[in-house]
Amino acid sequence: MSEKTKNILFYFTKGDKAIWGVVILLFIISILTVYSATGTLAYKYQGGNTAYYLFKHLSIVVFGFLLIFLTHLIPYRKFAIITVLALFLAIILLVLTHFMGTNINEADRWLSIPFLGISFQTSDLGKLAIIMYVARALSIYKDNVKTFNQFEFKNAILPILLPIFIICGLILKSNFSTSALIFVTCIVLMFVGNVNIKYLLSIGLIGIVSFLVFIFILNKSTDTGRLGTWKKRIDTFVNAKSNDENSDLKRGRFSDANYQAEQSKIAIATGKIFGKGPGNSTQRNFLPHPYSDFIYAIIIEEYGFVGGFVVLFLYLVVMYRALIILINSSGTFGALLAFGLSFSLVFQGMTNMAVAVNLFPVTGQPLPFISMGGTSIWFSSISLGIILSVSKDIKTEEF
């Protein structure tokens, strides 16, 4: 690459260069892996035209990169102005999704846009909006949230907590994992924002009690809807660890319940150290959703544990750079905004990877910037653009 080209790239791509490098690498990995993982899909729905999903995904990635570029040009302080508007819009759309949502993969998470013929997951907008709102609220009440008393709880803590519970509650029915991810992200953000530890312990206790009540209801439920799906996933995860399941696996038998987890294990085990090579996956023909929920298993199968580690490392780099932005940012809103969005992306990525290696039950969380899906990539891209916008205003340390 010529010096002139480098100068042009550096001029137009402002902000943290390490994060720019990471997202470019993640997009490259995404294109290669999705092309390989959609082979069966192409033969099933497109008459064997494998280029169809390649170019479709490529257009999504290119538009995602454009969103990063355009968003990072906006001064991050402008986002503080629209936080409340974004929050209200997210709540309205989540309510509409509850009543008018399009059912895809047995979940009403999608809202169709009239006349455009496209659908998007409103929970992604809800996640972005609530993180922006909490970061803004913490920057406004930064002195008040440190004091533990009834007055400050009513005037500072409650205005932060209520929107969190509303957003999480609206998402909970159709997407428990996203609701839990948002709740954890907001609690971590409040911790970083110096909220009094007594408030956090109280909120944490409420969260634990709510979770235990949820598990109790789940255990007693005979619901065949989303509640039944959650119960089946948890039962599958627990039963897969039992001795009876292990003895079945040794004999090569897979029940319907543990099929996804075991096919993922096979993909990972056969990948070994350096993998089978790009496009040589066999488990893509057996693994459900190898291009989204279980794409990390396909990465390890084709690129080995080395490839899996590289992907993990790239997400950790994003988190590391976010910590540097947090430490060096002069504005509270920008620091918390960049950290909250980074934590959300990395936490989601870790959750997806944990599912693939059978550490978590199936959640349906995509791998940010890698899994196929326009909504996931585009909202992740907007989040990263905001992070880069914050990083423009500070001098981050170089590696």
C-alpha beads as a LAMMPS data file, in Angstrom:
LAMMPS data file: protein, C-alpha beads

399 atoms
398 bonds

1 atom types
1 bond types

-500.0 500.0 xlo xhi
-500.0 500.0 ylo yhi
-500.0 500.0 zlo zhi

Masses

1 110.0

Atoms # bond

1 1 1 0.000 0.000 0.000
2 1 1 1.426 3.370 -1.035
3 1 1 2.097 6.147 1.471
4 1 1 -0.506 8.327 -0.259
5 1 1 -3.199 5.633 0.128
6 1 1 -2.313 5.225 3.810
7 1 1 -2.601 8.969 4.362
8 1 1 -6.026 9.040 2.689
9 1 1 -7.258 6.129 4.829
10 1 1 -5.961 7.728 8.026
11 1 1 -7.565 11.042 7.089
12 1 1 -11.032 9.600 6.517
13 1 1 -11.010 6.960 9.276
14 1 1 -10.678 8.981 12.442
15 1 1 -10.671 7.587 15.952
16 1 1 -9.065 4.488 17.431
17 1 1 -7.074 2.768 14.666
18 1 1 -6.950 -0.540 16.543
19 1 1 -10.757 -0.735 16.582
20 1 1 -10.856 0.087 12.866
21 1 1 -8.419 -2.758 12.251
22 1 1 -10.440 -5.176 14.373
23 1 1 -13.746 -4.512 12.620
24 1 1 -12.145 -4.902 9.173
25 1 1 -10.710 -8.280 10.222
26 1 1 -14.052 -9.370 11.709
27 1 1 -15.856 -8.428 8.489
28 1 1 -13.347 -10.416 6.411
29 1 1 -13.814 -13.444 8.685
30 1 1 -17.578 -12.956 8.397
31 1 1 -17.596 -12.955 4.586
32 1 1 -15.417 -16.077 4.348
33 1 1 -17.303 -18.051 6.992
34 1 1 -20.829 -17.077 5.943
35 1 1 -20.022 -17.999 2.329
36 1 1 -18.929 -21.433 3.498
37 1 1 -21.740 -21.905 6.026
38 1 1 -24.574 -21.018 3.623
39 1 1 -23.756 -23.741 1.103
40 1 1 -26.561 -26.029 2.258
41 1 1 -28.939 -23.065 2.426
42 1 1 -28.110 -22.182 -1.183
43 1 1 -28.828 -25.716 -2.420
44 1 1 -32.068 -25.832 -0.441
45 1 1 -33.546 -22.466 -1.428
46 1 1 -31.528 -21.073 -4.365
47 1 1 -31.002 -24.089 -6.589
48 1 1 -27.342 -24.388 -5.643
49 1 1 -26.505 -20.762 -6.424
50 1 1 -23.951 -20.213 -3.627
51 1 1 -23.152 -16.730 -4.925
52 1 1 -26.639 -15.547 -3.910
53 1 1 -25.958 -15.538 -0.167
54 1 1 -22.384 -14.364 -0.696
55 1 1 -23.452 -11.176 -2.474
56 1 1 -26.414 -10.673 -0.155
57 1 1 -24.147 -10.855 2.886
58 1 1 -21.478 -8.782 1.159
59 1 1 -24.007 -5.990 0.571
60 1 1 -25.007 -6.122 4.266
61 1 1 -21.353 -5.913 5.339
62 1 1 -20.587 -3.020 2.970
63 1 1 -23.611 -1.093 4.235
64 1 1 -22.548 -1.896 7.806
65 1 1 -19.105 -0.463 7.139
66 1 1 -20.744 2.628 5.631
67 1 1 -22.827 3.010 8.807
68 1 1 -19.661 2.848 10.916
69 1 1 -18.023 5.499 8.762
70 1 1 -21.012 7.864 8.745
71 1 1 -21.751 7.434 12.463
72 1 1 -18.143 8.011 13.515
73 1 1 -18.219 11.397 11.751
74 1 1 -21.015 12.618 14.065
75 1 1 -19.717 14.308 17.253
76 1 1 -20.712 11.926 20.040
77 1 1 -22.234 14.762 22.107
78 1 1 -24.999 14.983 19.488
79 1 1 -26.220 11.553 20.610
80 1 1 -26.942 12.950 24.084
81 1 1 -29.630 15.134 22.512
82 1 1 -31.570 12.208 21.025
83 1 1 -31.307 9.690 23.894
84 1 1 -34.812 10.314 25.273
85 1 1 -36.328 10.386 21.768
86 1 1 -34.549 7.131 20.867
87 1 1 -35.782 5.549 24.096
88 1 1 -39.418 6.515 23.466
89 1 1 -39.186 5.312 19.852
90 1 1 -37.725 1.992 21.012
91 1 1 -40.519 1.518 23.576
92 1 1 -43.217 2.256 20.979
93 1 1 -41.695 -0.168 18.456
94 1 1 -41.241 -2.883 21.100
95 1 1 -44.914 -2.553 22.072
96 1 1 -45.907 -2.773 18.395
97 1 1 -43.703 -5.848 18.005
98 1 1 -45.515 -7.469 20.927
99 1 1 -48.853 -7.144 19.104
100 1 1 -47.849 -7.048 15.418
101 1 1 -44.504 -8.850 15.367
102 1 1 -43.514 -11.152 12.523
103 1 1 -42.817 -14.713 13.665
104 1 1 -39.390 -15.905 12.526
105 1 1 -37.760 -19.006 14.031
106 1 1 -40.664 -19.394 16.489
107 1 1 -40.216 -15.911 17.996
108 1 1 -42.088 -12.630 17.461
109 1 1 -38.963 -10.451 17.536
110 1 1 -39.312 -8.821 14.150
111 1 1 -41.290 -5.833 12.965
112 1 1 -42.049 -5.436 9.279
113 1 1 -41.590 -2.005 7.716
114 1 1 -44.541 -1.199 5.403
115 1 1 -43.821 -0.604 1.696
116 1 1 -40.122 -1.515 2.080
117 1 1 -40.649 -5.249 2.464
118 1 1 -37.987 -5.618 5.156
119 1 1 -38.066 -6.587 8.833
120 1 1 -35.790 -5.767 11.739
121 1 1 -35.383 -6.825 15.358
122 1 1 -36.683 -3.999 17.525
123 1 1 -34.755 -5.381 20.518
124 1 1 -31.529 -4.196 18.859
125 1 1 -32.851 -0.633 18.810
126 1 1 -34.000 -1.055 22.418
127 1 1 -30.532 -2.193 23.470
128 1 1 -28.794 0.729 21.771
129 1 1 -31.318 3.269 23.094
130 1 1 -31.183 2.135 26.732
131 1 1 -27.367 2.097 26.833
132 1 1 -27.313 5.639 25.430
133 1 1 -29.954 6.703 27.943
134 1 1 -28.210 5.164 30.979
135 1 1 -24.871 6.720 29.970
136 1 1 -26.559 10.109 29.621
137 1 1 -28.477 9.807 32.902
138 1 1 -25.354 8.765 34.821
139 1 1 -23.487 11.764 33.427
140 1 1 -26.291 14.066 34.632
141 1 1 -26.699 12.486 38.078
142 1 1 -23.029 11.552 38.579
143 1 1 -22.835 13.283 41.963
144 1 1 -26.285 12.218 43.168
145 1 1 -25.914 8.464 42.511
146 1 1 -23.036 8.212 44.985
147 1 1 -25.312 8.971 47.956
148 1 1 -27.558 6.282 49.428
149 1 1 -30.792 7.845 50.692
150 1 1 -34.476 8.023 49.842
151 1 1 -34.276 11.446 48.186
152 1 1 -31.486 10.491 45.776
153 1 1 -33.157 7.159 45.028
154 1 1 -36.338 8.936 43.978
155 1 1 -34.681 11.721 41.996
156 1 1 -31.585 10.041 40.520
157 1 1 -31.724 6.237 40.686
158 1 1 -35.389 5.681 39.831
159 1 1 -35.208 7.708 36.559
160 1 1 -32.404 5.343 35.512
161 1 1 -33.943 2.077 36.706
162 1 1 -37.488 2.499 35.365
163 1 1 -36.507 2.681 31.655
164 1 1 -34.180 -0.316 32.154
165 1 1 -37.019 -2.418 33.592
166 1 1 -39.442 -1.223 30.893
167 1 1 -37.083 -2.101 28.014
168 1 1 -36.058 -5.443 29.537
169 1 1 -39.680 -6.285 30.338
170 1 1 -40.857 -5.579 26.791
171 1 1 -38.083 -7.723 25.307
172 1 1 -38.289 -10.541 27.874
173 1 1 -41.190 -12.525 26.402
174 1 1 -39.757 -12.959 22.930
175 1 1 -36.027 -12.769 23.685
176 1 1 -34.962 -13.676 27.218
177 1 1 -31.223 -13.741 26.442
178 1 1 -31.224 -10.208 24.987
179 1 1 -33.228 -8.946 27.961
180 1 1 -30.698 -10.507 30.360
181 1 1 -27.773 -9.131 28.332
182 1 1 -29.203 -5.604 28.478
183 1 1 -29.867 -5.851 32.220
184 1 1 -26.324 -7.049 32.990
185 1 1 -24.814 -4.376 30.715
186 1 1 -26.775 -1.618 32.460
187 1 1 -25.775 -2.866 35.932
188 1 1 -22.098 -2.970 34.901
189 1 1 -22.464 0.517 33.408
190 1 1 -23.953 1.775 36.679
191 1 1 -21.038 0.234 38.576
192 1 1 -18.537 1.986 36.301
193 1 1 -20.593 5.183 36.716
194 1 1 -19.896 5.117 40.493
195 1 1 -23.441 4.320 41.581
196 1 1 -23.497 3.607 45.329
197 1 1 -22.741 -0.073 45.929
198 1 1 -25.807 -0.400 48.189
199 1 1 -28.054 0.439 45.247
200 1 1 -26.261 -2.088 43.053
201 1 1 -26.494 -4.837 45.676
202 1 1 -30.213 -4.134 46.080
203 1 1 -30.764 -4.216 42.311
204 1 1 -28.674 -7.377 42.064
205 1 1 -30.772 -9.027 44.782
206 1 1 -33.963 -8.074 42.953
207 1 1 -32.470 -9.539 39.773
208 1 1 -31.537 -12.823 41.487
209 1 1 -34.965 -13.186 43.114
210 1 1 -36.667 -12.416 39.785
211 1 1 -34.497 -15.016 38.054
212 1 1 -35.327 -17.669 40.682
213 1 1 -39.043 -16.907 40.341
214 1 1 -38.651 -17.172 36.562
215 1 1 -36.932 -20.581 36.909
216 1 1 -39.699 -21.774 39.252
217 1 1 -42.406 -20.699 36.795
218 1 1 -40.431 -22.257 33.948
219 1 1 -40.159 -25.555 35.802
220 1 1 -43.914 -25.677 36.440
221 1 1 -44.917 -24.437 33.003
222 1 1 -46.483 -26.612 30.303
223 1 1 -46.410 -23.725 27.800
224 1 1 -45.422 -24.740 24.275
225 1 1 -44.580 -21.168 23.224
226 1 1 -41.453 -19.165 24.070
227 1 1 -41.631 -20.287 27.711
228 1 1 -41.574 -23.873 26.503
229 1 1 -38.607 -23.090 24.244
230 1 1 -36.599 -21.643 27.149
231 1 1 -37.447 -24.642 29.331
232 1 1 -36.387 -27.067 26.612
233 1 1 -33.080 -25.257 26.074
234 1 1 -32.209 -25.266 29.776
235 1 1 -33.276 -28.908 30.191
236 1 1 -31.206 -29.835 27.144
237 1 1 -28.142 -28.073 28.509
238 1 1 -28.443 -29.722 31.933
239 1 1 -29.255 -33.184 30.581
240 1 1 -26.356 -33.063 28.123
241 1 1 -24.026 -33.062 31.136
242 1 1 -25.520 -36.198 32.660
243 1 1 -23.868 -39.600 32.579
244 1 1 -26.743 -41.095 30.595
245 1 1 -26.272 -38.531 27.833
246 1 1 -22.533 -39.129 27.783
247 1 1 -23.013 -42.864 27.420
248 1 1 -25.356 -42.255 24.495
249 1 1 -22.784 -40.002 22.853
250 1 1 -20.112 -42.649 23.137
251 1 1 -22.422 -44.976 21.215
252 1 1 -22.970 -42.254 18.611
253 1 1 -26.630 -41.600 19.393
254 1 1 -28.007 -38.055 19.491
255 1 1 -31.428 -37.197 20.849
256 1 1 -33.419 -34.328 19.360
257 1 1 -32.798 -32.420 22.575
258 1 1 -29.012 -32.403 22.415
259 1 1 -28.618 -32.380 18.623
260 1 1 -27.424 -28.766 18.266
261 1 1 -24.891 -28.974 21.080
262 1 1 -23.437 -32.278 19.910
263 1 1 -23.113 -31.238 16.267
264 1 1 -21.308 -28.113 17.478
265 1 1 -18.967 -30.270 19.572
266 1 1 -18.184 -32.427 16.535
267 1 1 -17.365 -29.331 14.460
268 1 1 -15.016 -28.033 17.150
269 1 1 -13.380 -31.408 17.829
270 1 1 -12.694 -32.131 14.154
271 1 1 -11.192 -28.673 13.617
272 1 1 -8.232 -29.515 15.872
273 1 1 -5.369 -26.980 15.956
274 1 1 -5.301 -25.508 12.447
275 1 1 -8.693 -26.554 11.052
276 1 1 -9.816 -28.248 7.857
277 1 1 -9.277 -25.145 5.752
278 1 1 -11.632 -22.483 4.333
279 1 1 -14.793 -23.976 2.829
280 1 1 -14.070 -27.512 4.026
281 1 1 -16.600 -27.722 6.847
282 1 1 -18.750 -30.855 6.944
283 1 1 -20.808 -29.960 10.001
284 1 1 -22.393 -27.015 8.168
285 1 1 -24.582 -29.705 6.569
286 1 1 -25.845 -30.936 9.942
287 1 1 -25.594 -27.998 12.346
288 1 1 -28.734 -25.798 12.568
289 1 1 -28.016 -22.131 11.778
290 1 1 -24.277 -22.592 11.057
291 1 1 -24.205 -19.068 9.571
292 1 1 -25.562 -17.313 12.691
293 1 1 -26.076 -18.926 16.112
294 1 1 -23.328 -21.544 15.669
295 1 1 -20.977 -19.747 13.299
296 1 1 -18.172 -19.855 15.879
297 1 1 -18.209 -23.665 15.699
298 1 1 -17.775 -23.455 11.904
299 1 1 -14.880 -20.999 12.342
300 1 1 -13.093 -23.458 14.634
301 1 1 -13.853 -26.392 12.315
302 1 1 -12.366 -24.610 9.291
303 1 1 -9.623 -22.548 10.958
304 1 1 -8.942 -24.628 14.064
305 1 1 -8.396 -23.526 17.619
306 1 1 -5.974 -20.942 16.252
307 1 1 -8.799 -19.318 14.280
308 1 1 -11.128 -19.514 17.264
309 1 1 -8.523 -17.842 19.471
310 1 1 -7.954 -15.064 16.914
311 1 1 -11.683 -14.215 16.930
312 1 1 -11.754 -14.241 20.739
313 1 1 -8.647 -12.049 20.840
314 1 1 -10.193 -9.494 18.460
315 1 1 -13.175 -8.994 20.770
316 1 1 -10.847 -8.637 23.755
317 1 1 -8.941 -5.936 21.850
318 1 1 -12.200 -3.977 21.463
319 1 1 -12.796 -4.243 25.224
320 1 1 -9.211 -3.217 25.984
321 1 1 -9.440 -0.168 23.737
322 1 1 -12.790 0.731 25.330
323 1 1 -11.111 0.734 28.750
324 1 1 -8.434 3.081 27.404
325 1 1 -11.159 5.378 26.045
326 1 1 -12.938 5.217 29.421
327 1 1 -9.774 6.206 31.295
328 1 1 -8.699 8.972 28.920
329 1 1 -12.039 10.530 27.983
330 1 1 -12.620 13.963 29.489
331 1 1 -16.422 13.733 29.315
332 1 1 -18.460 11.401 31.522
333 1 1 -21.134 10.792 28.884
334 1 1 -18.633 9.850 26.181
335 1 1 -16.636 7.587 28.489
336 1 1 -19.697 5.687 29.723
337 1 1 -21.264 5.542 26.257
338 1 1 -18.157 4.006 24.668
339 1 1 -17.676 1.553 27.534
340 1 1 -21.338 0.501 27.656
341 1 1 -21.591 -0.142 23.917
342 1 1 -18.245 -1.982 23.852
343 1 1 -19.179 -4.150 26.826
344 1 1 -22.516 -4.999 25.194
345 1 1 -20.860 -6.068 21.920
346 1 1 -18.129 -8.101 23.610
347 1 1 -20.507 -9.685 26.140
348 1 1 -22.815 -10.728 23.300
349 1 1 -19.851 -12.159 21.401
350 1 1 -18.667 -14.115 24.447
351 1 1 -22.193 -15.465 24.952
352 1 1 -22.353 -16.715 21.356
353 1 1 -18.954 -18.382 21.693
354 1 1 -19.892 -19.924 25.055
355 1 1 -22.976 -21.501 23.455
356 1 1 -20.893 -22.942 20.616
357 1 1 -18.474 -24.642 23.040
358 1 1 -21.382 -25.836 25.236
359 1 1 -20.691 -23.602 28.250
360 1 1 -24.121 -21.917 27.966
361 1 1 -27.522 -23.192 26.834
362 1 1 -28.629 -22.054 23.378
363 1 1 -29.485 -18.336 23.447
364 1 1 -29.927 -17.337 19.808
365 1 1 -27.441 -14.470 20.196
366 1 1 -25.527 -13.758 16.950
367 1 1 -21.767 -13.189 16.875
368 1 1 -21.385 -9.399 16.351
369 1 1 -19.959 -8.397 12.935
370 1 1 -19.626 -12.071 11.912
371 1 1 -23.030 -13.810 11.976
372 1 1 -25.273 -13.390 8.945
373 1 1 -28.136 -10.967 9.531
374 1 1 -28.713 -7.363 8.559
375 1 1 -30.217 -6.089 11.818
376 1 1 -27.415 -7.477 13.972
377 1 1 -24.606 -6.193 11.756
378 1 1 -26.159 -2.769 11.166
379 1 1 -26.959 -1.957 14.797
380 1 1 -23.562 -3.322 15.866
381 1 1 -22.021 -1.058 13.228
382 1 1 -23.864 1.990 14.557
383 1 1 -22.651 1.115 18.065
384 1 1 -19.062 0.827 16.867
385 1 1 -19.368 4.096 14.963
386 1 1 -20.421 5.827 18.189
387 1 1 -17.460 4.276 20.037
388 1 1 -15.113 5.579 17.339
389 1 1 -16.786 8.990 17.538
390 1 1 -15.933 9.148 21.251
391 1 1 -12.369 8.000 20.594
392 1 1 -11.828 10.839 18.085
393 1 1 -11.763 13.395 20.884
394 1 1 -8.992 11.766 22.899
395 1 1 -5.447 10.637 22.347
396 1 1 -5.427 6.914 23.026
397 1 1 -2.236 5.072 23.778
398 1 1 -0.629 3.107 20.986
399 1 1 0.137 -0.607 21.228

Bonds

1 1 1 2
2 1 2 3
3 1 3 4
4 1 4 5
5 1 5 6
6 1 6 7
7 1 7 8
8 1 8 9
9 1 9 10
10 1 10 11
11 1 11 12
12 1 12 13
13 1 13 14
14 1 14 15
15 1 15 16
16 1 16 17
17 1 17 18
18 1 18 19
19 1 19 20
20 1 20 21
21 1 21 22
22 1 22 23
23 1 23 24
24 1 24 25
25 1 25 26
26 1 26 27
27 1 27 28
28 1 28 29
29 1 29 30
30 1 30 31
31 1 31 32
32 1 32 33
33 1 33 34
34 1 34 35
35 1 35 36
36 1 36 37
37 1 37 38
38 1 38 39
39 1 39 40
40 1 40 41
41 1 41 42
42 1 42 43
43 1 43 44
44 1 44 45
45 1 45 46
46 1 46 47
47 1 47 48
48 1 48 49
49 1 49 50
50 1 50 51
51 1 51 52
52 1 52 53
53 1 53 54
54 1 54 55
55 1 55 56
56 1 56 57
57 1 57 58
58 1 58 59
59 1 59 60
60 1 60 61
61 1 61 62
62 1 62 63
63 1 63 64
64 1 64 65
65 1 65 66
66 1 66 67
67 1 67 68
68 1 68 69
69 1 69 70
70 1 70 71
71 1 71 72
72 1 72 73
73 1 73 74
74 1 74 75
75 1 75 76
76 1 76 77
77 1 77 78
78 1 78 79
79 1 79 80
80 1 80 81
81 1 81 82
82 1 82 83
83 1 83 84
84 1 84 85
85 1 85 86
86 1 86 87
87 1 87 88
88 1 88 89
89 1 89 90
90 1 90 91
91 1 91 92
92 1 92 93
93 1 93 94
94 1 94 95
95 1 95 96
96 1 96 97
97 1 97 98
98 1 98 99
99 1 99 100
100 1 100 101
101 1 101 102
102 1 102 103
103 1 103 104
104 1 104 105
105 1 105 106
106 1 106 107
107 1 107 108
108 1 108 109
109 1 109 110
110 1 110 111
111 1 111 112
112 1 112 113
113 1 113 114
114 1 114 115
115 1 115 116
116 1 116 117
117 1 117 118
118 1 118 119
119 1 119 120
120 1 120 121
121 1 121 122
122 1 122 123
123 1 123 124
124 1 124 125
125 1 125 126
126 1 126 127
127 1 127 128
128 1 128 129
129 1 129 130
130 1 130 131
131 1 131 132
132 1 132 133
133 1 133 134
134 1 134 135
135 1 135 136
136 1 136 137
137 1 137 138
138 1 138 139
139 1 139 140
140 1 140 141
141 1 141 142
142 1 142 143
143 1 143 144
144 1 144 145
145 1 145 146
146 1 146 147
147 1 147 148
148 1 148 149
149 1 149 150
150 1 150 151
151 1 151 152
152 1 152 153
153 1 153 154
154 1 154 155
155 1 155 156
156 1 156 157
157 1 157 158
158 1 158 159
159 1 159 160
160 1 160 161
161 1 161 162
162 1 162 163
163 1 163 164
164 1 164 165
165 1 165 166
166 1 166 167
167 1 167 168
168 1 168 169
169 1 169 170
170 1 170 171
171 1 171 172
172 1 172 173
173 1 173 174
174 1 174 175
175 1 175 176
176 1 176 177
177 1 177 178
178 1 178 179
179 1 179 180
180 1 180 181
181 1 181 182
182 1 182 183
183 1 183 184
184 1 184 185
185 1 185 186
186 1 186 187
187 1 187 188
188 1 188 189
189 1 189 190
190 1 190 191
191 1 191 192
192 1 192 193
193 1 193 194
194 1 194 195
195 1 195 196
196 1 196 197
197 1 197 198
198 1 198 199
199 1 199 200
200 1 200 201
201 1 201 202
202 1 202 203
203 1 203 204
204 1 204 205
205 1 205 206
206 1 206 207
207 1 207 208
208 1 208 209
209 1 209 210
210 1 210 211
211 1 211 212
212 1 212 213
213 1 213 214
214 1 214 215
215 1 215 216
216 1 216 217
217 1 217 218
218 1 218 219
219 1 219 220
220 1 220 221
221 1 221 222
222 1 222 223
223 1 223 224
224 1 224 225
225 1 225 226
226 1 226 227
227 1 227 228
228 1 228 229
229 1 229 230
230 1 230 231
231 1 231 232
232 1 232 233
233 1 233 234
234 1 234 235
235 1 235 236
236 1 236 237
237 1 237 238
238 1 238 239
239 1 239 240
240 1 240 241
241 1 241 242
242 1 242 243
243 1 243 244
244 1 244 245
245 1 245 246
246 1 246 247
247 1 247 248
248 1 248 249
249 1 249 250
250 1 250 251
251 1 251 252
252 1 252 253
253 1 253 254
254 1 254 255
255 1 255 256
256 1 256 257
257 1 257 258
258 1 258 259
259 1 259 260
260 1 260 261
261 1 261 262
262 1 262 263
263 1 263 264
264 1 264 265
265 1 265 266
266 1 266 267
267 1 267 268
268 1 268 269
269 1 269 270
270 1 270 271
271 1 271 272
272 1 272 273
273 1 273 274
274 1 274 275
275 1 275 276
276 1 276 277
277 1 277 278
278 1 278 279
279 1 279 280
280 1 280 281
281 1 281 282
282 1 282 283
283 1 283 284
284 1 284 285
285 1 285 286
286 1 286 287
287 1 287 288
288 1 288 289
289 1 289 290
290 1 290 291
291 1 291 292
292 1 292 293
293 1 293 294
294 1 294 295
295 1 295 296
296 1 296 297
297 1 297 298
298 1 298 299
299 1 299 300
300 1 300 301
301 1 301 302
302 1 302 303
303 1 303 304
304 1 304 305
305 1 305 306
306 1 306 307
307 1 307 308
308 1 308 309
309 1 309 310
310 1 310 311
311 1 311 312
312 1 312 313
313 1 313 314
314 1 314 315
315 1 315 316
316 1 316 317
317 1 317 318
318 1 318 319
319 1 319 320
320 1 320 321
321 1 321 322
322 1 322 323
323 1 323 324
324 1 324 325
325 1 325 326
326 1 326 327
327 1 327 328
328 1 328 329
329 1 329 330
330 1 330 331
331 1 331 332
332 1 332 333
333 1 333 334
334 1 334 335
335 1 335 336
336 1 336 337
337 1 337 338
338 1 338 339
339 1 339 340
340 1 340 341
341 1 341 342
342 1 342 343
343 1 343 344
344 1 344 345
345 1 345 346
346 1 346 347
347 1 347 348
348 1 348 349
349 1 349 350
350 1 350 351
351 1 351 352
352 1 352 353
353 1 353 354
354 1 354 355
355 1 355 356
356 1 356 357
357 1 357 358
358 1 358 359
359 1 359 360
360 1 360 361
361 1 361 362
362 1 362 363
363 1 363 364
364 1 364 365
365 1 365 366
366 1 366 367
367 1 367 368
368 1 368 369
369 1 369 370
370 1 370 371
371 1 371 372
372 1 372 373
373 1 373 374
374 1 374 375
375 1 375 376
376 1 376 377
377 1 377 378
378 1 378 379
379 1 379 380
380 1 380 381
381 1 381 382
382 1 382 383
383 1 383 384
384 1 384 385
385 1 385 386
386 1 386 387
387 1 387 388
388 1 388 389
389 1 389 390
390 1 390 391
391 1 391 392
392 1 392 393
393 1 393 394
394 1 394 395
395 1 395 396
396 1 396 397
397 1 397 398
398 1 398 399
